[in-house]
Amino acid sequence: MAEGARGVAMGELVYAPETHLPDRAAEILLICQSGMRSLRAAQMLAEQGYTHVASVAGGTSRWVAEGLPTVLPDESIDADFAERYSRHLRLPQVGVAGQKRLEAARVLLVGAGGLGSPVAYYLAAAGVGHLRIADDDAVDRSNLQRQILHTDARIGTPKVDSAAAALKALNPRTAIEAIRERVVAENVERLLDGVDVVVDGADNFAARYLLNDACVKLGKPLVYGAVHRFEGQASVFDAGRHRGAAPCYRCLFPEPPSPENAPNCAEAGVLGVLPGVIGLIQATEAIKLILDIGQSLGGRLLQFDALSMRFRETRLAADPECAVCAPGRAFPGYIDYAAFCADRSR
């Protein structure tokens, strides 16, 4: 930014100018990146009675081109950080402090497939500092219709390695921890160790129940997503930190559905773009949880129908008798989740 300038969001400046500019007769020079927004802001301030307002033609771009003095808004950040995340830094809800919070965050993503692909891309692009990805599968040609992390040239490659290659090329500042393992009771707590948010990109009910139970036990927020043919759904389950107030996955689905009611993508098919829609919602929720901004999908199930292009929201309540998250109930221990899903779905 121009040396000596103060960083103020345009909306804050023009709708509450007296907060920053109490003297309407003072000389005011506005500058933005290109000069367009600062010119509009100058006109709006003039309409509110500010008598000496000017805008720098060409904005910061011209300022830099002419060799005029500039500074970083925060000396603790480098030029790559400032340029890469410049659009985030302009958001009052993020700014430098929020972007540093993203950079310090650790996220576990279970699954590098249809849901995991958009989640991983956008969390890395947003500047999440450490992304742990767990998946035991390899890239198959049938994945490429929806799993955008992977390429034809990487068919046969472990998905976590393919994901790491794509994400490092996108943002080398994000550390990618590739773990070629299927999440099971024996490793789930190790996978969750030290992470701030868990994102469920799994494609089976056993993994979903296991992740839910571990997140309740360890007090981790779980960002849930699922897709089926032309429909998808997403929510946030945070019962581990909010016992009795927030539901968990078991509150919504105490028992798994039968196979005929919930066939997997290989059996039923899925519209290729659908995981992208749901995965982007999951990435958005993960970022909001890290930044502690907005209203999360906790206590709400967002359902999407691609054929009708409609969203529907269902309120979710915590089950006071839930086997895992009921207040005061001790953790029952991990079970054989594959057998649980098989037995309950016959």
N, C-alpha and C positions, 0 to 999 in steps of 0.2 A: 504494500500500500504506500501511497505518497507519504513521505516523511512529515511528521507533525499532524497527520490526519487522525480523526477519531472514527472508529468503526461503529456505525449505527445502522440497523436494519431500516430499509426504506419505509416499510409500513409503520414502524415505530416512530420514525422521524416525521412523517407527514400527517399521521393521525393523532399524535401526542407530541407536537413539536416543542411545547413549552418545557417539557422534561429536559430537553437537551439545549434548547435555544430560548432562554427566557427573555432576551432582549430582541425585540422585533426590529430595532433600528441598527443592530450590529451588522458588520460586513461578514457575509457567509459565503464560503466557496464550497461547492459540492462536487464530488468526483466519484464515478463508478468505473466499472471495467471498460465500457465502450463510450460512455458519455450520454447514452440515451436515457437510462433510468434517472441519472442525476439531473438531466434537463427537465424531465417530467416532475421530479421532486421540487426543483426550483420554481417551476410554474405553480405547483400546488401551494408551496409556501408563500409565494407572492400573493396568491388569492386569499391567503389567511392574514395578510397585513405585514409580511416581512418585506422591508423596503430596499434592502441591499443584498440581493441573492444572485449568485452567478454559478454557472456550471462549466466544468473544464471540458472543452470540445475534444473529443477523441478519448477521453477518460484516462484510466491508468495505463492502457496500452500505448497511447501517445506519450504519456508522461515518461514511461520507461524508454520508449524509442528515442526520445530527445535527451536521454541521459540525466533526467532530473532525479533528485535523491529519493530513494525508497527505503523502506524498512519492512521486516516481517512483523506482523501484528504481535507475535509472541516470540521472544528470542530463544525459547526452548524448543522451537520447532524448526525443521530444516526446509529448504526450498522445495524438495520433492513432496513433503507432507503438505505444505501450503498450496502447491499447485494441484496435486492429486485430489485432495479433499476440499478444494476451494468452494464447491457448491454446498457442502455440509457446513463449512465454516461460516457461511453467510446466514445459516438458519439460527435464529436465537435459541431454539430448543436443542441445538447441537453445539455449534461454536467450537472453539479450541478445546475447552474442557470436556465436552461430550465426545469429540473425536479422539482425544487421548483416552477416554474411558473405553471407547471401542477398541483402540489399539491395545489396551491392557486386558481385554476380555478374552476368555477361553470358552469355546463352544464345542460340544460333542455333536457330530452329525452321524447318525446311524443310517447307513445306506447311501451309496453313491450312484443311485439309479435315477428313475424318473423324477421323483420328488427331490432327492438329494442334489441333482444337477443344478437346478435354478437356485436352490438354497445356498449351495456352496459358492456358486458364481457371485451372487449378490452379497453374501457375507464377506467374501474376500474383497470384492470391489468396494464395499462400504468401509473397509479398513479394520475388520475384526483381526486382532493380533495373532491369535492362535486358533487354528481350526483342526480339530482331531476328527478324522474320518475313519469309520469302521465299516468294512464290507469284505466278505470273503469270496466274492464272485469275480469272474473275468468278463471282459467286454465281448459281447456276442453281436453279430450283425443285426439281429432283431431288436437290439437295444437302441439302435441309432435313430429310430423313428421318433424317440421322445427323450432319450438320455443325452442331453446336449453337451455334457462334459467330455464325451468320448468321440473318437473319429474312426473312420474306416481303417486308417493305417494302424490303429491301436487295437484291432480285433485280436482277442487272445491274451491281451495284457491284463493283469489284475486291475480291477476298477479303481482301487485306491491309488495305484501308481499312475494310471491314466488321468485321474482327477488331479493328482499333485502336479503333473506336467502342465495341465491346462491352467490351473490356478496360479502357479508360480509365474507363468507367462503373463497372466493378467495383472497380478500384484505381487511383486517380489517381497513386499514388506510383510505380507501375511505368512506366518510359519505354518506349514502343512505337516501334520503328523498322520501319516498313512499307516493304518493298522489293518492288515489283512486277516481279520477274524470275524466270525459270526458272533453276535452278542448272545451270551448264554449266562446262566446263573453264576458260573464259576469265574467269569471275567467282567461282569457288568459293573461291579463297584470299582474295579481298577479303571475301567473306561470312563466312569463318571468322576474319578478323582480329580479334584482341582478345577473342574469346569463350572462356569457360571450359568449356562443354559444348555439344555439338551433338546435337540431337534430330531423328531421321529420321522425318518424317511424309509422305514422298514416296509416290507411287502407281505408280512405275515402276522397273524394274530398272536402267536407265541411271543414274538419279539416285542409287540406292543404292550402286552400284559406285563412282561418282565421289566421293560423300561419304566412303565407306570409305577410298579411296586418299588423299584429301586429309587426312583425320584421321590416318592413319598417318604421312604425311609431316610434318604439322605438330604431331603429338603431342597431339591432342585426343581426349577420350573421346566415343564415339558411342553414343547410346541408340537402339537399333533397335526397330522395331515393324512388323508387317504383318498384314493381315486378308484373309480369303477365305471368302465365303459364311457359314459358321457357325464358322469356326476362325480363331484368331489366334495370334501368337507374338511374343515380345519377348526382347531380350538387350542386353548392353552389350559393345561392342567397344572395347578400350583397348590395342591392340597398339602404337600409336605411343609410349606411355609405358612399355610393358612388353614389349619385343621378346623373342620366344621363350617368354614365360611366358603371355601372354594372346593369344587368337586374334583375327583380324579377320574381317570379313564374307566375304572371299574364302576363308578357311580353311573356312568352313561351306559356301559355294557357290562353288567354283572357276569354275564356268560357269553361266550363267543357264539356267533350265528352259525347255522348249519352250512356245510359246503355249498349246497345248491343255492343258498341265499347270498353267499359271498364268495364266488369263484375268484381266483386270482387273475391277473392281467393275461397270463399265458392262456388261460382257459376261456375267459370272457372277452378279451380284447380291451383296448382303451384308446380313446382319441389322443393322438400324439401331443397336442398342445395342452391337454387338460392338466397333466402334472406340472406344467409350467405355471399355470394360473394358481394352483394350490400351493406349489412350492414358493412362489413369490409372496403369497400371503404369509406363509410360515417364516420366510426371511424377514418380512416386515415386522412380524410379532417378536422375533428374536432380537432385532435391533431395538425395538421399543422397550423390551425387557432390560436390555443392557443399559440403555440410556435412562430408564425409569421415566418415560414420557408417555402421554396419551392414555387411552383406555385399552387394555389388552382384551383378548378374546376369552379371558378367564370367565367361567360361568356362562359362556355363550358358545353355541355350535353354529358355525357359518357353513351353510350348504349351498353349493353352486350347481346349476343345471346348464351345461353348455348348449344344449339344443334350443332351449328357450331363452338363453342368456339372462337368467334370473338368479338372484341371491335370496336366500331365505335364512332367517336367524331364529334359533330356538334357544330359549333360556334353559340353563342347566343348574340344578341345585345339588348341593352336597347331600349324599345319602347318610343319614345319621347311623345307619346300621351297616355301612360299607365294611367289607371284610378287611380292608387295608387302611383306609384313611379316617375311620370314625374317631372322633375325639376320645382320647384316653385309651384307645386300643393299642396294645403292643403289636409290634410288627410280627406277623405270623410266620415269617421265613419264606424263602424262595421255594417254589415247587417245581415239578416237572411240567413246564408250560406247554410243551408239545403234546404231552399226554392229556393235560387239562383241556386243551383246545380240541383234541381228537375225541375225548370222552364226551364232552359237552355238546359236540356237534353231530352226534350219531342220531 
